[in-house]
Amino acid sequence: MAAPRENWSSRSGFILAAVGSAIGLGNIWRFPYVAYENGGGAFLIPYLIALVTAGLPLLFLDYIVGQKYRGGAPIAYKRMVKSAESIGWWQVLVCSVVAIYYASVLSWAGNFMIFSLGQQWGDDTEAFFFNTYLQNADNLEFVFVPKLFIGLVVVWALALTILYGGIKKGVEFANRIFIPLLLIMFLGLVFQSLRLPGAVDGLNAFFTPNWGAMTDPKVWLAAYGHIFFSLSIGFGIMLTFASYLKPNANLTASGLVVGLANSSFEILAGIGVFAALGFMAQATGVPISEVVGSGIGLAFIAFPKLISSLGSSGDIVGFLFFGSLVIAGITSIISILEVPIAAFKDKFGWSRNKAVTIIGGTCAVISIALFSTKNAITFVDIIDNFANNIGIVVGALLSIVWITWLNRSVLPELISHVNRISSIKLGKTWVFMLTIVTPISLLVALVLTLKSLLTEGYGDYPMMTQLIFGWGIVVIFALGALLLSALKGKNEEI
């Protein structure tokens, strides 16, 4: 007989874990840049519309399927629609791959938290990051870098230790500590940033609306794309977390809290980051447009430059910034890894310890082997692009199409379930958003991504590197999903 399914100790534990999953490394550096590039203050309008019309409907779907069918993604989808198990395994494999490279970026943030004490990167932050720290090689060179190895071992040891603790004593306990700590640290960073000369210029750049941008379809696409990325929806995380809820938990109210908490933190991140960039622009005498950067450039090159320009007081700003990245990253990676762990537990009847050891251990070994080398940033960049823009989008799109287009008969049952236990009722509006708005926005994003990748490739990387670490990953998602769904498991009840 299978062991009883784990549960959260309370709804607040679930909400904290869901917020911890949604708030990750990318939220802190990605949202400010996306907003700035797409109309500043005006971007908040398509962003909030995307949240209401696509983000929350898909979030609710994940919650309903997970809680009603009491399983990780593959088993939950199979119990709902027998032919849908492979969609769940696609999402499981996406999460596994994301965890493998996410740990690498998290280890960089941890090292830079230490480097910020004494500003060990010196005058040339770009050279320090690429040459001194990563020892980046232009060509594929699987050469071992000890500093990267040590950081990865620490990250994986911490993540697996938390996961061995289970849902209550591991994931929930960690989030009850880390989420308040993240908020305190980031509020400290915002406070320090707002006190800097030029902070107002940065805030003006961030919030000043460019209303003309709202007529550009790319701005709306950016808003919808960011919402899917931001809320951790459509690739098994929220579905898996909801499967640990008690039968009568209020789903829609929980979803609203998570969505609003995530968006509030992103706006707070924009305030803190752009106040700091405004200071840097004033100090260097260049416009903010030349200071601001996205992703890794903002976090590991631009921000260290900012910290250095603050003198000795920059140490605390750097520690708070990179410390916030570390905490946000830890809460996210344990949620990402819980997806494959739960899936293999459910299908093959493994114990938690066995699932964490085999699945977590395998991911850790691959991660350490690939990202302890001089090609770490190349692998991160390519795998991240294909896993996010194809893997996550396809997984979300398939889950919606399979339910709302091909198996519409299950919708009344899902609506009946959620309305019986939730304070905010779902009906025709939710079905319309889920059936029309959400899949169309996902489909447009996917088509544009595929067109770009097939005609232009990705970046300046050699085509063979893109084929192996980009398209090869997508092939693994597809073949792995079909193979795993074909295997007979120990717990095959529907």
N, C-alpha and C positions, 0 to 999 in steps of 0.2 A: 504494500500500500504506500502511495506517495506521501511524503511528509506534508503537514499542513502548510499552506502558503503563508509567507511572512506578511506582516502588516505594519503600517506606520503606527506609532503610538497615539497619534492624534492628527486631525486635519492640518493643524499648524505645522506639524513635522513634514507633511507632504508638501505644503505650500513653500516652506523654506527650501526644501530639496529641489522643487521645481524652479524656484527663483534662482537657486544656486546653479542649476543647469543652464538656465537662460542667460544669466550674466556670466560671460566668459571673457577671454582675452580680447576677442574681436570687438566686443561691445565698447570697450574703453577706447580703442584706437580707431575702430572702423566707423562708427556712427558719426562722430564729429566731422570726419573727412567727407563722408557721403552727403551729409547735410550741407556742408559748405559748398561742395561741388555742384549741388543740385538745387540751388535757389536760396540757401541760407534759411532765414526764418520762414520763407514761403514753403520750404520743403516739409515743414511740420504738418502742413495740411494734407498733402498726399500720403505722408507717413501715417498719420492718424486714421485717414480713410482706409489705407491698406490694412492697418491693424484691425479695424472693425469689420471690413468686408472680406478679408482673407485670413488674417492671422488668427483671430479668435474663432471663426468657424472651423478651421482645421485643428486648432488646439482643442476645441470641444469634441471634435470627432475622435482625436487621439484618446482623450479622457474617457469617452463613452465606451469605445471598443475595448480599451484596457480594463476598465472596471467591470463592465458587463460580462466579458468573456474570461476574466481572471487568468491572464497568461501574458507572457512576453509576446513580442510582435508575431512570430510565425504561428504559434498555437492559437493566439487570440484571433488572428485573421482566418485561420482554418476553421475554428469553431463557428465563426460568423458565416463565411463562404468557403466551402471546402477547397475550391480551386485557388484560393488567395494565399495559401501558405508561402509560396515562393516570394511573394511581395515582402512578407515579413523577413524572410532570410536575406533578401536584397538589402533591407534596412539594417539588419544585423551586421552584414559584411561592410556596409558603409561606415557604421559606427566603429567597427574594429580597425578599419584603415585610418579613420580620423584620429582615433586614440593613439595609433602608432606614431603619427607625425606631430600630433598636438603635444605629446609629452616632450618632444624636442624643443618646441618654442617655449614651453613652460620652464624647461631647464635653463634656457637662455635668460628668461626673466629672473629666475632665482639667482643666477650668477651676477646679473647686472644689479640686483638689489645689493649684493655684496660690493661690487665694483663702485657703486655710487658713494660708498663711504671712503672718502679721500679722492673721489673722482679719478679712479685709476685708469680711465681711458685716455687721459692726456688731452692734447689740443686737437688732434685729428680723430674725431669720433668714428668717421666712416672707415678709415684705415684700421682703427682698433677693432671694430666689429667684424669686418670682413677678413682682414689679414692676420691680426694678432690673436683674436679670440676664435673665430671659426676656421682660420687658416684655409679660406675658400680656394678651391682649385677650379679653373675654367673648364677643364676636361674631366671626364670621369676618372677619378683616382680614389680607389677604396683604401685610402691611407688613414690609419688610426690616429685620432686626436684625443689625448688623455683627458683634457679639461671637459670635453663634451661627454666622454664616457662617464666620468664621475657624476656630472649633473644628472644624466639620464638614470643612472642607478639610484640616486637619491629620490628622484621623482617617482619612479616605478615602485620602489620600496614603500614610500609613503602611500601611494594610491592603492596598492595591493593590501597593505596592512588595514586600511580603512574598509576595503571591500570584504576582507575576511571577517570583519565584525558584523556583517549582515546589514539588514535594512535599518533596524532600530539602533543597534549599538555601533554601527559603522557609518552608513550614509547619513542617516538622520542626525546622529550625534555630531558628526563632523560639520554638517551645515548649520546646526544650532550654534556652533562656535564660530565658524568662518564667516557666515553672512553678516552678523553684527560687527565682527572685526573688520570685514571689508568696508562696511558703511562708515565706520569710525575713521579708518585710514583714509578713505577717499574724501570724506568731509574735511579731514585735516589737509589733504592736498588742495582741495578747492579753496579753503580758507587761505592757505599760503599763496596760491596763485592769484586770488583776487586782490591781495595786498601789493602786488608787483606793479611798478610803473608801466603803463601801456596796456594793462589788463582790459581797460574799457575798449581800446581799439580792437582787441581780440574778440571781445563779446559782440561788438558792433559787426565785425566780419562774420561771426557765426549766426547772429540773429537777424541782421538786416535782410528784409525780404526782397528777392528778385522775382516779382510777380510774373515777369515774362517767361521765366523758366517753367511755369506751370503749364504752358501750352506745348512743351516739348514732351513727346511720349517717353523719351528715355528717362526723364525725371520720375515719371509715374512707375516705369519699370524698375528703376532703382529703389523706389519706395517699397514696392511689393517684394522685390528680391531681398531687400534688407530685412523685412519683417519675417520672412521664412527663415533666414539665417539667424536672426536675433532670438526668436522664441524657441529654438530647438524643436521645431515641429516637423512632422512628416518623415522622420527617420528613426522612429521607435522609442525615443527617450521618454516623452510624456506618456505614451501608451504604456510602457513598462512601469513607470512610476505609478500610474493610475491603477495598475493591476494589483498593487499592494494596498489600495484603499479599502476601507470597510464598505459593506454593501450599500449602506444608506448615506454615504458621504455626498455633500452638496457640490456637484461638479461645476455648474456654470458660475457660481459665486467664486469658487476657487480659481477658475480660469480667468475671471475678471481681475482678481487680485494679482495673479501672476503676470498677466499682460500689462497692467498698469504699473506694477512695481518695476518690471523690466524696462518699460518706456521711460519712467521717471528717472531710473538710474542712468539711462543713456543720455538724457538731456542734462543731468548733473555732470556726466562725463564730458559732454560738449562744453559746458561752462568752465570746468576745471582745465581742460586741455587748451581751449582757445584763449582763456585768460593768460595762460603761460606763454602761448605762442605770440600773443600780442606784445608781451614784454620782450620776447626774443626779437621780434621784428623791430621794435623801437631801439633796442640795444645795438642791433647790427646795422640799422639804417636801411633795411630792405623791406619791401611790401610783404604783407602776410601771405600773399599768394606764392611767394618764393620760399617761405618758411614752412608752410603746412605740407605735410606729406601723408601718404596713406600707409596703413599696415606696418610692416617691419621697419620701413624708413622712418616713420614717426616715432615708434617706440624705442628703437635701438640706435638711431643716428641723431634725429632732430632733438629728442628729449635730453639725451646726454649733453648736447651742445648747450641747451637751455640751462641745465644744471650747472655746467661749468661757468656760465656767465653770471651765476648768482654768488660766486665766491664760496666761502666755507659754509654759508647757510644753504647752499644747494644740496648738501649731503642729505638733509632731512627730507627735502622735496623729492630727491631721487629715491630714497628709501621708501617713502610713502607711495610713489608712483609704481615702482617695480614690485613692492610688496603687495599692492593692490592687484597687479597682474598675476602674481603667484597665487594669491588666495582665490581670485576669480577662476584661475585655471585649474586649481585643485578640485573645486566644487564641480566644475564642468567635466573633468576627465573621469571622475568616479561615476558620474551619471552616464557618460558615454559608454564606459565599460560595463555598466550594469545591464545594458541591452543584450550583448552577446552572452553574458553570464546567465541571465534569466532565461534566455532562449534555449541554451543547451541544458540547463537544469530541467526545464519544462519538458523538452522532447525526449531526453535520454535518461531522465530520472536521477541525474547526478546530485550529490550533496553540494552545498554551497562551497565548501572547502575544495572539493574536486574541481568544480567549475572555475573557481578563481585561480586555482593552481594551473590548470591546463590552458584555459582561455587567456587569463591575464598573463600567465608565464610565457605563453607563445607570443603574444603581442609585445611583451617586454623584450624578449630575445630579438625579435625582428627589428623593433625600434632601436635598440642599443646597437645592433649590428649595422643598420643603415645610417643612423644619424650620429654615430661617433666618428664619422669620416669627414674628409675635406669636402665632400659633396653634400653636406647636410642641408644647406640652404637651397640648393638646386632641387633636391628631393622634396623638401617642404613645399616649395613654390609650385612645382608641377603637380604633385599629388593633391595638394590643397585645392588647386584650381579644378581638377577633374572630379575629385570627390565631392566638392561643394556644388559646383555648377552643373554637373551631370548626375552624380550619384544621389545627392539629397533631393534634387528637383525631380528626377525620374521616380524615386521611391515615393515621394509625396503625391506626384501626379498619378501613378499607378494605383495607389491606395484609394484616391478619390474616384477615379474612373471605374475601378472594379466595383465600388459600392454604389455610387450615385448614378452611373450610366448603365452598367451591365447587370447589376443586381439590385435594382431599386426596391425590390420587395422587402429588403431588410431595413429600409429607412423608417417605416412606421414603427417597427419594433425598437429601433434605437431611440427614436423620439419619445416613445412611450416610457422607455426605461429612464431616460434623463429627466423627463418632466415629472415622473413619480417621486424623485428624490431631490430635485433642485428647486431653488427659490426663484430663479429666472428661467422662464419656460422658453423652449425652442419650438419653432413651427415653420411656416412656409418661407419666411424671410431667411432663416438659417439654411433651409434646403436650397433656396435660390442662390445664395452666396456660394454654398458648397458645390452646387451643380454647375453653375455658370461662371461666376466671377473668379473664384479661386483656381479652377483648372485652366481657364483661359489665360490668366496671368502667368501661371506656371508653364503652360505650353508655349507662350510667346517668348518667355525667358529662355526656355530650352532650345527653341528653334534658332534664336539669335546667337546663342552660345555655340551650337553645333555649326552654324554657318560660318562663324568667325574661326572656330578651330579647324574646320575642314578646308577653308580657303586661305587662311593666313597662318595657321599653326598657333602655338602659344609662346610668346616671348621670342628670344633669340636662341633658344636651346636647339641642339641638333635634333633632327627628326627622329633618329633612332632612340634618343633619350626620351622624347615625348611618347613614342610608341610603347616603350617598355613601362615607364613609370606613370604615364597618363592613360592612354587608351588600353594598355595592359591591365590597369586597375579596373577599368570599366568592364572588361571581359571577365575578370575574376568575379565581379559582382553578379554578372548574368549567369555564368556557368556554375558558380558556387551556390547561387540561390536555387537553381534547378536541381543540382546534385543533393543538397541538404534536404530539400523538400521531398525528394524521392526516397531517401533513407527511411527505414522503419524505425520508429522510436519506441521507447518503453511505455510512454504515456500517450497513447494514440486515441484516447476517447474524444469524441466530438461534442 
